Amino acid sequence: MTTIWNANLYDQKHDFVSKFGGSLVDLLAPQKNERILDVGCGTGDLAHEIAALGANVQGIDASHDMIIAAQQKYPDITFQTMDTTVLRMTNQFDAVFSNAALHWMKLQDEVIKNIYSALKQGGRFVAEMGGHGNIASIVWALQKSMDELKLSYIEEFFPWYFPTLEEYQSKLEDAGFTVEKITLYERPTLLQGDTGLRNWLVMFSNNMLQHLSESEKEQIYAKCEELLKPKFYQDHQWVADYCRLRFVAIKK
């Protein structure tokens, strides 16, 4: 399943993704001359932050449009279009970093195995992703909107994987990692302005709505706003019910 990304919309209306990733860079604590792989680098902002601290960064993302944007913004950093499920690198990196990307990857066991292989012995895997309960209200609104509008909901088009803490810790340990820290926490996230929810849906619900016409999608967006407005719209701001899973795991 291919996810279509709009790199311009991502940078213009969803820069909170990178901004919230700043504290994850602090947790990574990149050292000078370390080799670090940024998995799901998007348009490169966090790779740029890591590089500015003296590390040698390589960014990969499955979206060619995102990689093109990253290359244009930060030509001194190496960016490559690559799906992590086909990552074939061995003992190359001191750390693997990933922010808000792993939950888009359905073949998690393959992804974790490949990241483990790419790390040097003692290397660290520092990441944050959507966890259990993430955007539960938005998912509910999408499904209910399709039902009320008599539009088919196709389960296989659901693009995300939101694991529990225990489930993901087991996956990491099964791959050979030692989990140093892992936490699942609620992080209500402001979406910009009156059209914040609609912009979010245009950006992130492409997969779920890929079988619908543009006019049907517009109906879905409007219905979702109607359903969610009483609880998630305050002071001309939409709030998304994000739950994030953050961890540090070591290749022993």
C-alpha positions in Angstrom: 0.0 0.0 0.0 1.5 3.3 -1.1 0.9 6.5 0.9 0.7 9.7 -1.2 2.3 12.6 0.6 2.0 16.3 -0.1 5.4 17.7 1.0 4.3 21.4 0.7 1.2 20.9 2.8 3.2 18.9 5.3 5.7 21.8 5.8 3.0 24.5 5.7 0.3 23.1 7.9 1.9 20.2 9.9 5.2 21.6 11.1 4.1 20.5 14.6 5.4 17.0 13.7 9.0 18.2 13.6 8.6 20.7 16.4 7.4 18.0 18.8 10.4 15.9 17.6 12.9 18.4 19.1 12.8 16.7 22.6 13.4 13.4 20.8 16.6 14.8 19.3 17.6 15.7 22.9 16.9 12.1 24.0 19.0 10.9 21.1 21.9 13.2 22.2 23.9 12.9 19.0 27.6 13.1 19.4 30.1 14.6 16.9 31.0 12.3 14.0 28.4 9.7 15.0 26.7 8.0 12.0 23.0 8.3 12.5 20.2 7.0 10.2 16.9 9.0 10.3 14.1 6.6 9.4 11.0 8.3 7.9 12.9 11.6 7.7 10.1 13.5 6.0 11.3 16.8 4.6 14.5 16.7 6.7 14.0 19.2 9.5 15.1 16.9 12.3 17.9 15.4 10.2 19.1 19.0 9.9 18.9 19.5 13.7 20.9 16.3 14.3 23.5 17.3 11.7 23.9 20.7 13.2 25.1 19.0 16.4 28.0 17.4 14.5 26.7 14.0 13.6 26.9 12.5 10.1 23.2 11.9 9.2 21.6 9.9 6.4 17.8 10.3 5.9 15.5 7.8 4.3 11.8 8.0 3.6 9.4 5.9 1.4 8.0 9.1 -0.1 9.9 10.4 -3.0 8.2 13.8 -2.8 9.3 14.1 0.8 12.9 13.2 -0.1 13.0 15.7 -3.0 11.8 18.4 -0.6 14.4 17.4 2.0 17.2 17.5 -0.7 16.2 20.9 -1.8 16.1 22.3 1.8 19.3 20.6 3.1 21.6 19.8 0.1 24.5 19.0 2.4 22.7 16.0 4.0 22.3 12.6 2.2 18.6 11.7 1.7 17.4 8.7 -0.1 14.0 7.3 -1.1 13.8 3.9 0.6 11.2 1.7 2.3 12.6 0.5 5.6 11.2 -3.0 4.9 13.8 -3.4 2.2 16.6 -1.7 4.1 19.8 -3.8 3.7 22.5 -2.3 5.8 24.7 -4.1 8.3 26.6 -2.6 11.3 26.8 0.9 9.8 25.2 3.3 12.3 25.8 4.4 15.9 22.1 5.3 16.2 18.9 5.0 14.3 16.4 7.8 14.9 12.7 7.9 13.9 10.0 10.5 14.7 6.3 10.0 13.8 7.0 7.5 11.1 7.0 3.9 12.4 3.3 3.8 12.8 2.9 4.1 9.0 4.8 0.8 8.6 2.6 -2.2 8.8 5.4 -4.8 8.5 6.9 -4.0 11.9 8.8 -7.2 12.5 10.7 -6.7 9.2 11.3 -3.0 10.0 12.7 -3.7 13.5 14.9 -6.5 12.2 16.4 -4.3 9.5 17.0 -1.5 11.9 18.7 -3.9 14.4 20.9 -5.1 11.5 21.8 -1.6 10.5 23.1 -0.7 13.9 26.6 -1.3 15.2 27.0 -3.3 18.4 26.0 -1.1 21.3 24.1 1.2 18.9 20.8 2.8 20.0 17.4 3.0 18.5 15.6 6.1 19.6 12.1 6.7 18.3 8.6 8.0 18.8 5.5 6.8 17.1 1.8 6.7 17.4 0.8 4.3 20.2 -2.4 2.6 21.4 -5.3 5.1 21.4 -3.7 7.5 19.0 -6.2 9.7 17.1 -9.0 7.3 18.3 -11.6 10.0 18.0 -10.6 10.9 14.4 -10.6 7.3 13.4 -14.1 6.9 15.0 -15.3 10.0 13.1 -14.0 8.8 9.8 -15.7 5.4 10.2 -19.0 6.9 11.4 -19.0 9.5 8.6 -18.6 6.8 6.0 -21.4 4.8 7.7 -23.8 7.8 7.8 -23.0 8.8 4.2 -23.5 5.2 3.0 -19.9 5.1 1.8 -17.9 1.8 2.2 -15.2 1.6 4.8 -12.5 -0.8 3.7 -10.5 -2.3 6.6 -7.4 -3.0 4.6 -7.0 0.7 3.7 -6.5 1.5 7.4 -2.8 2.7 7.1 -1.6 2.8 10.7 -0.2 0.5 13.4 -0.7 1.8 17.0 0.7 -0.7 19.4 0.4 -1.0 23.2 3.6 -0.4 25.2 3.8 -4.1 26.1 3.3 -5.3 22.5 6.0 -3.1 21.1 8.5 -3.8 23.9 8.1 -7.5 23.1 8.7 -6.9 19.4 11.9 -5.0 20.2 13.1 -7.7 22.6 12.3 -10.5 20.2 14.5 -8.8 17.6 17.4 -8.7 20.1 17.2 -5.2 21.5 17.5 -4.4 25.2 14.8 -1.7 26.0 16.3 0.9 28.2 13.2 3.1 28.4 9.7 3.0 26.9 6.6 5.1 27.7 3.1 5.6 26.3 1.7 9.1 26.9 -1.2 11.3 25.9 -0.1 14.4 23.9 -3.1 16.5 22.8 -2.0 18.3 19.7 -3.2 21.7 18.4 -4.0 21.8 14.7 -3.6 25.2 13.0 -6.8 27.4 12.8 -10.4 26.9 11.8 -9.4 24.5 9.0 -7.0 22.5 11.2 -8.9 19.3 11.2 -9.7 19.4 7.5 -6.1 20.0 6.7 -5.1 17.0 8.9 -7.7 14.8 7.0 -6.5 16.0 3.6 -2.9 15.2 4.6 -3.3 12.0 6.5 -6.5 10.2 5.5 -5.6 9.6 1.9 -5.2 5.8 2.3 -8.5 5.3 4.1 -10.4 7.4 1.5 -8.5 6.4 -1.6 -11.6 4.6 -3.1 -13.7 7.7 -2.9 -14.3 10.6 -5.3 -13.1 14.2 -4.4 -16.7 15.2 -3.7 -17.2 12.2 -1.4 -14.0 13.1 0.5 -15.3 16.6 1.0 -18.5 15.2 2.5 -16.4 13.1 4.8 -14.3 16.1 5.9 -17.4 18.1 6.7 -19.1 15.3 8.6 -16.0 14.7 10.7 -15.9 18.4 11.6 -19.5 18.2 12.6 -19.0 15.0 14.7 -15.8 16.2 16.5 -16.5 19.9 16.9 -18.3 19.7 20.3 -15.3 18.1 22.0 -12.3 18.9 20.0 -12.8 22.5 18.8 -12.1 25.3 21.3 -11.1 29.0 20.8 -10.9 28.6 17.0 -8.4 25.7 17.4 -8.8 22.0 16.7 -7.1 19.5 19.1 -6.2 16.0 18.0 -6.1 13.2 20.6 -2.5 12.0 20.0 -1.0 9.2 22.1 2.7 8.7 21.6 5.0 5.7 22.2 8.6 6.8 22.9 11.5 4.4 23.5 15.3 3.9 23.6 16.5 0.4 22.7 20.1 -0.8 22.6 21.7 -3.4 20.3 23.7 -5.4 22.8 
